[in-house]
Amino acid sequence: MDRTASAVWHGSLKEGKGKISTQSGVLKDSQYSFGARFENGVGTNPEELIAAAHAGCFTMALSAQLTNANLPPESLETTAKVTIEKTDAGFAVTKIHLATTAKVPKADKAAFDKAAQEAKTGCPISKLFANNAEITLDAKLA
């Protein structure tokens, strides 16, 4: 299975602007820029898109883990915070923090924590960053 996205950029790094689009059309010519990435400019940026991808991936993986343990969730809400820092090798994603709150009527804390840890290590986006960024998790039952 393949998924695609595209980016177009016009101009220099700091003064230029770009547009990002996705195959599904969810993003279509969405603005991104240096200002949106490193300052407080309007538009999206690659790290925000990584955060969205990781939040979505982890949340689906957690739903699968809980469902497979006969603990189907009522709701799951996840926020991913991606940290980009300048390193000796240049800018890099160094940390991703996942914070999730779950309503799982039949789950006890131990079963929920086990499912959350398995989702953290098992989701494809976590695997993508496992050797390159510190991934932390704060998982709470509501």
Rosetta blueprint (number, residue, H / E / L):
1 M L
2 D L
3 R L
4 T L
5 A E
6 S E
7 A E
8 V E
9 W E
10 H E
11 G L
12 S L
13 L L
14 K L
15 E L
16 G L
17 K E
18 G E
19 K E
20 I E
21 S E
22 T E
23 Q L
24 S L
25 G L
26 V L
27 L L
28 K L
29 D L
30 S E
31 Q E
32 Y E
33 S E
34 F H
35 G H
36 A H
37 R H
38 F H
39 E L
40 N L
41 G L
42 V L
43 G L
44 T E
45 N L
46 P H
47 E H
48 E H
49 L H
50 I H
51 A H
52 A H
53 A H
54 H H
55 A H
56 G H
57 C H
58 F H
59 T H
60 M H
61 A H
62 L H
63 S H
64 A H
65 Q H
66 L H
67 T H
68 N H
69 A L
70 N L
71 L L
72 P L
73 P L
74 E L
75 S E
76 L E
77 E E
78 T E
79 T E
80 A E
81 K E
82 V E
83 T E
84 I E
85 E E
86 K E
87 T E
88 D L
89 A L
90 G E
91 F E
92 A E
93 V E
94 T E
95 K E
96 I E
97 H E
98 L E
99 A E
100 T E
101 T E
102 A E
103 K E
104 V L
105 P L
106 K L
107 A L
108 D L
109 K H
110 A H
111 A H
112 F H
113 D H
114 K H
115 A H
116 A H
117 Q H
118 E H
119 A H
120 K H
121 T H
122 G H
123 C L
124 P H
125 I H
126 S H
127 K H
128 L H
129 F H
130 A L
131 N L
132 N L
133 A L
134 E E
135 I E
136 T E
137 L E
138 D E
139 A E
140 K E
141 L E
142 A L
